Amino acid sequence: MARPTSTFRCTECGWSTAKWAGRCAECQQWGTVVDVAEQTGIVRTLQAVAPSATRAARPIGEVETEDAAHRPTGIGEFDRVLGGGIVAGAAILLSGEPGVGKSTLLLEVAARVAATGRRVLYVSAEESTAQVRLRAGRTDALHDELYLAAETDLATILGQVDQVRPELLIVDSVQTVSSSLSDGLPGQPSQVREVASTLIRVAKDRQLPVLLVGHVTKDGSIAGPRLLEHLVDVVCQFEGDRQTALRFVRALKNRFGPTDEVGCFEMTGEGIAEVPDPSGLFLSRSRTAVSGTCVTVALEGRRALPVEVQALVVATKAPQPRRVVNGVDTSRVAMIIAVLERRAGLRQLGEHDVYVSTVGGVRLIEPGADLAIAVAIASAMRDRAVPHDLAAFGEISLAGEVRPVAAAKQRGAEARRLGYTTILDVEAGSVRAAVDRAMLESAGARERELDAAF
């Protein structure tokens, strides 16, 4: 028999080395290289075990699907992201920045589910029961079927599950729960792996859906081992800016539904409220026509959202004009300015400071907003307001062409539903033609206003 050799292996990616290292050379994670004794020269064998009658393989057509049906939570926007509701035995991971409202959202989900008569166990590993009770009283989330416990030990949480027998389990958060069967402090990869795998095994065995809250690192990724995202069935990301009340829930992974849906919420003094129609959140309230504004229809998942783009062009004597953006991509704005100078005849832009921003704090990262940005900059440069009933969407190439974008019919239908009768899209042909048409429409709208005044 060969002598065991000392080998150090990364618990994250499996990278092995003969010497201990504080940082894995493969995945660049700190503190994940541990000592493992690996037997060399021995052929390992595994004895086959006969499956039980309940676990025996069956033809796929005979497998029942009743257990995989979605059960609504009572929050339409959250159900939209999940694909219709929560599936029995599903493990759902919700991550987000600190203070974005993860606990508030899950407490509202727990209250809505408990209101339907299903028992819910909310385990808070970060706050005391009194703190959660105060928030529940403020958000009107008090129900007899909602049970609350403050535990950080995994074994005690399993005991609470045996005693309460809930139909939904919420653990806030998985990084603060520890198990005595694993070494290390709470939040370390070994602890997170043990806690998550145990809770997921309980969820599958008992057909108990489990909602887990996950912390994020400074770069926005989910903290802990990458294995955590592979173990769970659904990974949702809760996004939002602390300066605004708008929140988005996106599905990054979903075994029971689509991953291109987006749920919209708004943080209020009474808790979190869903926004079924967020069309008015990203449009300005100004009634008067102002130059430098144009409305586009952005696509968030499967949802078309109208967003107003604002631009300001100011003459400058500085050798390097400023390009300041908020909510849009800096490189795309610089490219659009260059195209407007070269292809649309706005040759004076190089002598002006250009400021571009979106309304409502929304971020436009898709190329479909190029045409609206170009029209807004041209409107600000010529100091001519774009009509209120005009919307623009399309990608701009370096040749000055307007290229088609995804879901153009859906964008156009949403724009017309909101009252935008003039649509600038790929049919404009070029950015010069689109800008000229927008300015022509502006002149026509001005003449109609003067005729109506007299």
Disulfide bonds with the S-S distance in Angstrom:
none
